[in-house]
């Protein structure tokens, strides 16, 4: 899977949605900003949580966007790998398959 191309395509799709439903898009972005800032839990750790949830929900787009954000927030490959391990433990086989994709996303998006 080419995560850079996937994220480019998803961004184009969300831009299209934003054009026809700007209020809904603004609402989501507002919620995202409110939830993801540093607080009692750091942004980096929130992004790692999002990766685990993306794996559990089998959302490649979520994995890609949140791996990229985790990298920007200072997450290491080892931190992503441990997050994948927790997601696998919680999600079983499907978590293992999508967890491997999250590590692939880290390798591609940290170049």
C-alpha positions in Angstrom: 0.0 0.0 0.0 1.3 3.5 -0.9 0.4 5.6 2.1 1.5 8.9 0.6 -0.8 8.3 -2.4 -3.6 7.1 -0.2 -3.4 10.3 2.0 -3.3 12.5 -1.1 -6.4 10.8 -2.5 -8.2 11.0 0.8 -7.3 14.7 1.2 -8.8 15.3 -2.2 -12.0 13.5 -1.3 -12.3 15.4 2.0 -11.7 18.7 0.1 -14.6 17.7 -2.2 -16.8 16.9 0.8 -15.8 20.2 2.5 -17.0 22.1 -0.5 -20.5 20.7 -0.4 -20.8 20.4 3.4 -18.7 23.1 4.9 -20.5 23.2 8.3 -20.1 19.5 8.9 -16.5 19.6 7.9 -15.8 22.6 10.2 -17.6 20.8 13.0 -15.3 17.7 12.6 -12.2 19.9 12.4 -13.2 21.8 15.5 -13.8 18.6 17.4 -10.4 17.3 16.2 -8.6 20.4 17.3 -10.3 20.4 20.7 -9.5 16.7 21.4 -6.0 16.5 20.0 -4.1 19.4 21.7 -1.7 18.8 24.6 -3.4 18.5 27.9 -3.2 15.9 30.7 -2.3 13.5 27.8 0.2 14.7 25.3 -0.6 15.1 21.6 1.9 12.4 20.8 0.2 9.9 23.1 -3.2 10.9 21.7 -1.9 10.2 18.2 -0.7 6.8 19.3 -4.2 6.1 20.7 -5.7 7.1 17.3 -3.4 4.7 15.6 -4.6 1.9 17.8 -8.2 2.8 17.2 -7.5 3.1 13.4 -6.1 -0.4 13.5 -9.1 -1.7 15.5 -11.6 -0.1 13.2 -9.6 -1.2 10.1 -9.3 2.3 8.7 -6.2 2.6 6.5 -6.8 6.3 6.0 -7.0 6.8 9.8 -3.8 4.8 10.3 -2.0 6.9 7.7 -3.1 10.3 8.9 -2.5 9.5 12.5 0.9 7.9 11.9 2.0 11.0 10.0 0.7 13.2 12.9 2.4 11.0 15.5 5.7 11.4 13.6 5.2 15.1 13.6 4.5 15.0 17.4 7.8 13.1 18.0 6.7 9.5 18.1 9.4 6.9 17.3 9.1 3.8 15.3 9.4 1.8 18.5 6.5 3.7 20.1 4.4 3.0 17.0 5.4 -0.7 17.1 4.4 -1.0 20.8 1.1 0.7 20.0 0.6 -1.9 17.3 1.3 -4.6 19.8 -1.4 -3.3 22.2 -3.9 -3.0 19.2 -3.1 -6.6 18.2 -3.6 -7.9 21.7 -7.0 -6.1 21.9 -8.0 -6.9 18.3 -6.6 -10.3 17.6 -5.9 -11.4 14.0 -7.5 -8.3 12.3 -5.5 -6.1 14.6 -2.3 -7.9 13.6 -3.0 -7.3 9.8 -3.8 -3.6 10.2 -1.1 -3.2 12.8 1.5 -4.3 10.2 0.0 -1.6 7.9 0.6 1.0 10.6 4.2 0.1 10.8 4.4 0.2 6.9 2.8 3.7 7.0 5.5 4.9 9.5 8.3 3.6 7.3 6.8 5.3 4.2 5.7 8.6 5.8 8.9 9.2 7.8 11.1 9.4 4.7 
